[in-house]
Amino acid sequence: MADKLPVLSSSPHIRTSRSTGGIMRDVIIALLPALCCGVYFFGFRALFLVVLSVISCIGFEYLWQKLLHKPSTLPDGTAAVTGLLLGLNLPVTTPWWTMVIGAFVAIIIAKQLFGGTGHNFVNPALCGRAFLLASWPVLMTRWVLPFETGFFISPDVVSSATPLAILKGTAEGELPSLISMFLGNIGGCIGETSALALLLGGIYLVLRGVIRIHTPLSFIGTVAVLSFFFSSGDLGATESMLYHIFGGGLFLGAIFMATDYVTSPITGKGQIVMGIGCGVLTFVIRRFGGYPEGATYAILLMNIATPLIDRFTKPKTFGTTKKGGAKYAKK
């Protein structure tokens, strides 16, 4: 008889047909265009690294839950999405063993040690990438041009400069055309080069109701405004803006990681604050920091600030006064 009774919880009650597994499937589908572009431009080694990252993340989550006798959360797909995002956030020259270490940091340290799915306070994939970048900065910044990568990376492979590094003046080279940057025919991480592919994935997620446009629009818009008024190098304002928008991991971070349910604000107002904060930090790091890209660290810093943003942007509780007391507490 007890099995037939409904399960009740305290209000508010949220009614939705969406499940975590369904949302993660939509995210994977949305990332497929970026993955396909990465494989097209950088070869099958790119696919190998991304698959290795996904398998490593799933494997570490399985082992952790098995050793601690916890119920498996693998069916929800969060570990697979973390592995996919981590793989897309690294260059094709990444040694396979560093990819495995990054997966360990993302799943065990950034996620499971804080309670598992829904309890991590920073994006696991970005945490894994930031750890690898801090630990092996030379290996993590070996960029190659598209169509010049075989399955095995030669030790004397010729590195190329990313457009943002050329803009910053930390590397020499000729800036690619804007159409090449929009399509993805440039050096960079596996999944961040094609703005077109990422934009298609973002439109899919918005249409499916998986994400709202508040954070991506305010994130990209803030970088666009700042790079327009503070142009880089000898470029005009419009050119500077477009190079900053299409370059680096701005689209990948704004659409797929700054919108993470667990580490981003709940309200629309809070999501706008999140996007503006990410945009300002990204531009400041790009313009004044020692690293030509800043989206990773910007999102991680704003992840930490998310509880504070939620606190100051939460809607007013119904039935209370401005001072916070109950409306009818005293008669």
Secondary structure, 3 states (H helix, E strand, C coil): CHHHCCCCCCCCCCCCCCCHHHHHHHHHHHHHHHHHHHHHHHCHHHHHHHHHHHHHHHHHHHHHHHHCCCCCCHHHCHHHHHHHHHHHCCCCCCCHHHHHHHHHHHHHHCCHHHCCCCCCCCCHHHHHHHHHHHHCCCHHHCECCCCCCCCCCCCCCCCECCHHHHHHCCCCCCCCCHHHHHHCCCCCCCCCCCHHHHHHHHHHHHHCCCCCCHHHHHHHHHHHHHHHHCCCCCCCHHHHHHHHHHCCCHHHHHHHHCCCCCCCCCCHHHHHHHHHHHHHHHHHHHHHCCCCCCHHHHHHHHHHHHHHHHHHHCCCCCCECCCCCECCCCC
